[in-house]
């Protein structure tokens, strides 16, 4: 599981990196260390990535934000409160029935055409740049409505179920 998590993290930090490229990197690592051969296909990696525990990903996000806060030093404050930045975005998801139900395609598209759209609102620490919270919703959720759900007691998962990435 650790290797899958590290590969997933590496993939997210490398723009436009395919799952196949991740497998190639693991194959090279295995050759360098004299470990056994790894199959060429990326299916096992994709399946393992889908089984990563959501709580572990959330824990890694929290730990990373805390480490960034400590390294960044004293926080920028405004009237004694830490300054945070919010940004909204959207992303296309894998075209599955489950994703289409939760995150529908734009309404002007023909039926069963187009990819599901995930709306994201991300809360950052201005001082460290770390992600503090991620809230997602469907195409029909405005960024401000998603942002309004951010609070100290709120979970990082806004919508029910984990979106399936492409």
MIDOSE-1310 file (N, C-alpha, C; in nm, 2 decimals, decimal comma, always signed):
residues 166
xxxx	+0,08/-0,12/+0,00/+0,00/+0,00/+0,00/+0,09/+0,13/+0,00; +0,20/+0,12/+0,07/+0,29/+0,24/+0,08/+0,34/+0,27/-0,06; +0,38/+0,17/-0,14/+0,43/+0,20/-0,27/+0,32/+0,26/-0,36; +0,20/+0,21/-0,35/+0,09/+0,26/-0,43/+0,06/+0,41/-0,39
xxxx	+0,06/+0,44/-0,26/+0,04/+0,57/-0,21/+0,15/+0,67/-0,27; +0,28/+0,62/-0,25/+0,39/+0,71/-0,30/+0,38/+0,73/-0,46; +0,34/+0,62/-0,53/+0,33/+0,64/-0,67/+0,21/+0,73/-0,71; +0,10/+0,72/-0,63/-0,01/+0,81/-0,66/+0,03/+0,96/-0,63
xxxx	+0,10/+0,98/-0,52/+0,15/+1,11/-0,49/+0,24/+1,16/-0,59; +0,34/+1,08/-0,64/+0,43/+1,12/-0,74/+0,35/+1,16/-0,87; +0,25/+1,08/-0,90/+0,17/+1,10/-1,03/+0,10/+1,23/-1,02; +0,05/+1,27/-0,90/-0,03/+1,39/-0,89/+0,07/+1,51/-0,90
xxxx	+0,19/+1,49/-0,86/+0,29/+1,61/-0,86/+0,35/+1,62/-1,00; +0,33/+1,53/-1,09/+0,39/+1,53/-1,23/+0,27/+1,56/-1,32; +0,27/+1,68/-1,38/+0,17/+1,71/-1,48/+0,16/+1,62/-1,59; +0,03/+1,57/-1,63/+0,01/+1,49/-1,74/+0,08/+1,35/-1,74
xxxx	+0,09/+1,29/-1,62/+0,16/+1,17/-1,61/+0,05/+1,05/-1,61; +0,07/+0,96/-1,70/-0,02/+0,85/-1,71/+0,01/+0,74/-1,61; -0,09/+0,66/-1,59/-0,07/+0,54/-1,50/+0,04/+0,45/-1,56; +0,04/+0,44/-1,69/+0,14/+0,36/-1,76/+0,28/+0,41/-1,72
xxxx	+0,30/+0,54/-1,72/+0,43/+0,60/-1,69/+0,47/+0,57/-1,55; +0,38/+0,57/-1,46/+0,40/+0,53/-1,32/+0,46/+0,39/-1,31; +0,39/+0,30/-1,38/+0,44/+0,16/-1,38/+0,58/+0,15/-1,44; +0,61/+0,23/-1,54/+0,75/+0,23/-1,60/+0,85/+0,27/-1,50
xxxx	+0,81/+0,37/-1,42/+0,90/+0,42/-1,31/+0,93/+0,31/-1,21; +0,82/+0,24/-1,17/+0,83/+0,13/-1,07/+0,92/+0,02/-1,13; +0,90/-0,01/-1,26/+0,98/-0,11/-1,32/+1,13/-0,07/-1,32; +1,16/+0,05/-1,34/+1,30/+0,10/-1,34/+1,35/+0,09/-1,20
xxxx	+1,27/+0,12/-1,10/+1,31/+0,11/-0,96/+1,34/-0,03/-0,92; +1,26/-0,12/-0,97/+1,28/-0,27/-0,94/+1,41/-0,32/-1,00; +1,43/-0,28/-1,12/+1,56/-0,32/-1,19/+1,68/-0,26/-1,12; +1,68/-0,14/-1,08/+1,79/-0,08/-1,00/+1,82/-0,15/-0,87
xxxx	+1,71/-0,20/-0,81/+1,73/-0,26/-0,68/+1,74/-0,41/-0,68; +1,74/-0,47/-0,80/+1,75/-0,61/-0,82/+1,63/-0,69/-0,77; +1,51/-0,62/-0,77/+1,39/-0,69/-0,73/+1,33/-0,76/-0,85; +1,23/-0,84/-0,83/+1,17/-0,92/-0,93/+1,10/-0,83/-1,04
xxxx	+1,07/-0,88/-1,15/+1,01/-0,81/-1,26/+0,86/-0,77/-1,22; +0,82/-0,66/-1,28/+0,68/-0,60/-1,27/+0,62/-0,61/-1,40; +0,49/-0,65/-1,40/+0,41/-0,67/-1,53/+0,40/-0,53/-1,60; +0,39/-0,54/-1,73/+0,39/-0,41/-1,81/+0,26/-0,33/-1,80
xxxx	+0,15/-0,40/-1,78/+0,02/-0,33/-1,78/+0,00/-0,24/-1,65; -0,09/-0,15/-1,67/-0,12/-0,06/-1,55/-0,24/-0,09/-1,48; -0,31/-0,20/-1,51/-0,44/-0,23/-1,45/-0,42/-0,26/-1,30; -0,32/-0,33/-1,26/-0,30/-0,36/-1,11/-0,28/-0,23/-1,04
xxxx	-0,20/-0,13/-1,09/-0,18/-0,01/-1,02/-0,31/+0,07/-1,01; -0,38/+0,08/-1,12/-0,51/+0,15/-1,12/-0,60/+0,09/-1,01; -0,61/-0,04/-1,01/-0,70/-0,10/-0,91/-0,65/-0,08/-0,77; -0,52/-0,08/-0,75/-0,46/-0,06/-0,61/-0,49/+0,09/-0,57
xxxx	-0,48/+0,18/-0,67/-0,50/+0,32/-0,64/-0,64/+0,35/-0,59; -0,74/+0,28/-0,65/-0,88/+0,29/-0,61/-0,90/+0,23/-0,47; -0,82/+0,14/-0,43/-0,84/+0,08/-0,29/-0,77/+0,16/-0,18; -0,69/+0,27/-0,22/-0,63/+0,35/-0,11/-0,73/+0,40/-0,02
xxxx	-0,71/+0,38/+0,11/-0,81/+0,43/+0,21/-0,82/+0,58/+0,21; -0,94/+0,63/+0,20/-0,96/+0,78/+0,19/-0,91/+0,85/+0,32; -0,92/+0,78/+0,43/-0,87/+0,84/+0,56/-0,72/+0,86/+0,55; -0,65/+0,77/+0,49/-0,50/+0,79/+0,48/-0,47/+0,91/+0,39
xxxx	-0,54/+0,93/+0,28/-0,52/+1,04/+0,20/-0,55/+1,17/+0,28; -0,66/+1,17/+0,35/-0,69/+1,29/+0,43/-0,59/+1,31/+0,54; -0,54/+1,21/+0,60/-0,44/+1,22/+0,70/-0,31/+1,28/+0,65; -0,27/+1,23/+0,52/-0,15/+1,29/+0,46/-0,17/+1,44/+0,43
xxxx	-0,29/+1,48/+0,39/-0,31/+1,62/+0,36/-0,30/+1,70/+0,49; -0,36/+1,65/+0,60/-0,35/+1,72/+0,73/-0,20/+1,73/+0,78; -0,13/+1,62/+0,77/+0,01/+1,62/+0,81/+0,10/+1,71/+0,73; +0,07/+1,71/+0,60/+0,15/+1,80/+0,51/+0,12/+1,95/+0,54
xxxx	-0,01/+1,98/+0,57/-0,04/+2,12/+0,60/+0,03/+2,16/+0,73; +0,03/+2,07/+0,83/+0,09/+2,10/+0,96/+0,24/+2,12/+0,94; +0,31/+2,03/+0,87/+0,45/+2,04/+0,84/+0,48/+2,17/+0,77; +0,40/+2,21/+0,67/+0,42/+2,33/+0,60/+0,41/+2,45/+0,69
xxxx	+0,31/+2,45/+0,78/+0,28/+2,56/+0,88/+0,41/+2,58/+0,97; +0,46/+2,47/+1,02/+0,58/+2,47/+1,11/+0,70/+2,53/+1,03; +0,72/+2,48/+0,91/+0,84/+2,53/+0,83/+0,82/+2,67/+0,79; +0,70/+2,72/+0,77/+0,68/+2,86/+0,72/+0,70/+2,96/+0,82
xxxx	+0,70/+2,92/+0,95/+0,72/+3,02/+1,06/+0,60/+3,09/+1,09; +0,62/+3,21/+1,16/+0,50/+3,29/+1,21/+0,41/+3,32/+1,09; +0,28/+3,31/+1,13/+0,17/+3,33/+1,03/+0,14/+3,47/+1,01; +0,10/+3,51/+0,89/+0,05/+3,64/+0,86/-0,09/+3,64/+0,92
xxxx	-0,12/+3,75/+0,99/-0,25/+3,76/+1,05/-0,32/+3,89/+1,02; -0,45/+3,89/+1,03/-0,53/+4,01/+1,00/-0,62/+4,02/+1,12; -0,60/+4,12/+1,21/-0,68/+4,14/+1,33/-0,67/+4,01/+1,42; -0,55/+3,95/+1,42/-0,52/+3,84/+1,51/-0,56/+3,70/+1,45
xxxx	-0,62/+3,70/+1,33/-0,66/+3,58/+1,27/-0,57/+3,54/+1,15; -0,54/+3,41/+1,13/-0,46/+3,37/+1,02/-0,53/+3,40/+0,89; -0,45/+3,44/+0,79/-0,51/+3,47/+0,66/-0,51/+3,35/+0,57; -0,63/+3,32/+0,51/-0,64/+3,20/+0,42/-0,69/+3,25/+0,29
xxxx	-0,67/+3,17/+0,18/-0,71/+3,20/+0,05/-0,79/+3,09/+0,00; -0,90/+3,12/-0,08/-0,99/+3,02/-0,13/-0,99/+3,03/-0,29; -0,99/+2,91/-0,35/-1,00/+2,91/-0,50/-1,09/+2,80/-0,54; -1,16/+2,83/-0,65/-1,26/+2,74/-0,70/-1,21/+2,69/-0,84
xxxx	-1,24/+2,57/-0,87/-1,20/+2,51/-1,00/-1,30/+2,40/-1,04; -1,28/+2,34/-1,16/-1,36/+2,23/-1,20/-1,27/+2,13/-1,27; -1,31/+2,00/-1,27/-1,23/+1,90/-1,34/-1,32/+1,79/-1,40; -1,28/+1,73/-1,50/-1,35/+1,62/-1,56/-1,32/+1,49/-1,49
xxxx	-1,42/+1,41/-1,48/-1,40/+1,28/-1,41/-1,41/+1,16/-1,51; -1,38/+1,04/-1,46/-1,40/+0,93/-1,54/-1,55/+0,92/-1,58; -1,58/+0,87/-1,70/-1,72/+0,86/-1,75/-1,78/+0,73/-1,70; -1,82/+0,73/-1,57/-1,89/+0,61/-1,52/-2,03/+0,65/-1,48
xxxx	-2,12/+0,55/-1,47/-2,26/+0,58/-1,43/-2,26/+0,65/-1,29; -2,18/+0,60/-1,20/-2,18/+0,65/-1,06/-2,14/+0,80/-1,07; -2,04/+0,83/-1,14/-1,99/+0,97/-1,15/-2,10/+1,05/-1,22; -2,16/+1,00/-1,32/-2,26/+1,08/-1,40/-2,38/+1,11/-1,30
xxxx	-2,42/+1,02/-1,21/-2,53/+1,05/-1,12/-2,49/+1,16/-1,02; -2,37/+1,15/-0,97/-2,33/+1,25/-0,86/-2,28/+1,38/-0,92; -2,21/+1,37/-1,04/-2,15/+1,49/-1,10/-2,18/+1,49/-1,24; -2,30/+1,54/-1,27/-2,35/+1,54/-1,41/-2,27/+1,62/-1,51
xxxx	-2,29/+1,58/-1,64/-2,22/+1,66/-1,74/-2,30/+1,79/-1,76; -2,24/+1,89/-1,83/-2,31/+2,01/-1,86/-2,44/+1,99/-1,93; -2,55/+2,06/-1,90/-2,68/+2,03/-1,95/-2,70/+2,05/-2,10; -2,61/+2,12/-2,16/-2,63/+2,14/-2,31/-2,57/+2,03/-2,39
xxxx	-2,51/+1,93/-2,32/-2,46/+1,81/-2,39/-2,57/+1,72/-2,43; -2,54/+1,64/-2,53/-2,64/+1,53/-2,57/-2,63/+1,42/-2,46; -2,74/+1,35/-2,44/-2,75/+1,25/-2,34/-2,64/+1,15/-2,36; -2,57/+1,11/-2,25/-2,46/+1,01/-2,25/-2,34/+1,06/-2,33
xxxx	-2,33/+1,19/-2,35/-2,21/+1,25/-2,41/-2,14/+1,35/-2,31; -2,01/+1,35/-2,31/-1,94/+1,44/-2,22/-1,91/+1,37/-2,09; -1,81/+1,43/-2,02/-1,76/+1,38/-1,90/-1,83/+1,44/-1,78; -1,84/+1,37/-1,67/-1,89/+1,43/-1,55/-1,80/+1,54/-1,50
xxxx	-1,86/+1,65/-1,44/-1,78/+1,76/-1,40/-1,78/+1,77/-1,25; -1,66/+1,78/-1,19/-1,65/+1,79/-1,04/-1,61/+1,94/-1,01; -1,68/+2,00/-0,93/-1,64/+2,14/-0,88/-1,56/+2,13/-0,75; -1,46/+2,20/-0,75/-1,37/+2,20/-0,63/-1,36/+2,34/-0,57
xxxx	-1,36/+2,35/-0,44/-1,33/+2,47/-0,37/-1,22/+2,43/-0,27; -1,10/+2,50/-0,28/-0,99/+2,47/-0,20/-0,95/+2,58/-0,11; -0,93/+2,55/+0,02/-0,89/+2,65/+0,11/-0,74/+2,64/+0,14; -0,66/+2,74/+0,12/-0,51/+2,74/+0,14/-0,47/+2,83/+0,25
xxxx	-0,36/+2,80/+0,31/-0,30/+2,89/+0,41/-0,21/+2,99/+0,33; -0,24/+3,12/+0,35/-0,16/+3,22/+0,28/-0,01/+3,21/+0,31; +0,02/+3,19/+0,44/+0,16/+3,19/+0,48/+0,24/+3,07/+0,43; +0,19/+2,95/+0,43/+0,26/+2,83/+0,39/+0,23/+2,78/+0,25
xxxx	+0,11/+2,82/+0,20/+0,06/+2,77/+0,07/+0,00/+2,63/+0,08; -0,01/+2,57/+0,20/-0,06/+2,44/+0,22/-0,21/+2,44/+0,20; -0,26/+2,32/+0,15/-0,41/+2,30/+0,14/-0,46/+2,27/+0,28; -0,56/+2,34/+0,32/-0,62/+2,32/+0,45/-0,75/+2,24/+0,44
xxxx	-0,82/+2,26/+0,33/-0,95/+2,19/+0,32/-0,99/+2,19/+0,17; -1,06/+2,08/+0,13/-1,10/+2,06/-0,01/-1,25/+2,03/+0,00; -1,33/+2,10/-0,07/-1,48/+2,08/-0,07/-1,51/+2,05/-0,22; -1,59/+1,95/-0,24/-1,63/+1,93/-0,38/-1,78/+1,92/-0,39
xxxx	-1,83/+1,94/-0,51/-1,97/+1,93/-0,54/-1,99/+1,91/-0,69; -2,11/+1,91/-0,73/-2,14/+1,89/-0,87/-2,13/+2,02/-0,95; -2,15/+2,01/-1,08/-2,16/+2,13/-1,17/-2,26/+2,23/-1,12; -2,36/+2,19/-1,05/-2,47/+2,28/-1,01/-2,44/+2,35/-0,88
xxxx	-2,33/+2,32/-0,81/-2,29/+2,39/-0,69/-2,20/+2,51/-0,72; -2,24/+2,63/-0,69/-2,16/+2,75/-0,71/-2,04/+2,75/-0,61; -1,93/+2,80/-0,65/-1,81/+2,81/-0,56/-1,84/+2,87/-0,43; -1,92/+2,98/-0,43/-1,95/+3,04/-0,30/-2,03/+2,95/-0,21
xxxx	-2,12/+2,88/-0,26/-2,20/+2,78/-0,18/-2,11/+2,67/-0,12; -2,02/+2,62/-0,20/-1,92/+2,52/-0,15/-1,84/+2,59/-0,04; -1,79/+2,71/-0,07/-1,71/+2,77/+0,03/-1,78/+2,80/+0,16; -1,91/+2,82/+0,16/-1,99/+2,85/+0,28/-1,99/+2,72/+0,37
xxxx	-1,97/+2,60/+0,31/-1,97/+2,48/+0,39/-1,84/+2,46/+0,47; -1,74/+2,54/+0,44/-1,61/+2,53/+0,51/-1,62/+2,58/+0,65; -1,58/+2,50/+0,75/-1,58/+2,54/+0,89/-1,49/+2,44/+0,96; -1,45/+2,48/+1,08/-1,36/+2,39/+1,16/-1,41/+2,25/+1,18
xxxx	-1,54/+2,23/+1,19/-1,59/+2,10/+1,21/-1,62/+2,02/+1,08; -1,61/+2,09/+0,97/-1,64/+2,03/+0,84/-1,54/+1,92/+0,79; -1,59/+1,82/+0,73/-1,50/+1,72/+0,67/-1,45/+1,77/+0,54; -1,34/+1,71/+0,50/-1,29/+1,74/+0,37/-1,38/+1,69/+0,25
xxxx	-1,46/+1,59/+0,28/-1,55/+1,54/+0,18/-1,68/+1,61/+0,19; -1,72/+1,69/+0,09/-1,85/+1,76/+0,09/-1,96/+1,67/+0,04; -1,94/+1,61/-0,07/-2,04/+1,53/-0,14/-2,03/+1,38/-0,09; -2,14/+1,31/-0,10/-2,13/+1,17/-0,06/-2,05/+1,09/-0,17
xxxx	-1,96/+1,00/-0,12/-1,89/+0,92/-0,21/-1,77/+0,99/-0,27; -1,67/+0,92/-0,30/-1,54/+0,97/-0,35/-1,55/+0,97/-0,50; -1,51/+1,09/-0,57/-1,52/+1,09/-0,71/-1,41/+1,00/-0,77; -1,45/+0,94/-0,88/-1,35/+0,85/-0,95/-1,28/+0,94/-1,05
xx	-1,15/+0,95/-1,04/-1,06/+1,03/-1,13/-1,04/+0,96/-1,26; -1,00/+1,03/-1,36/-0,97/+0,97/-1,49/-0,83/+0,92/-1,49
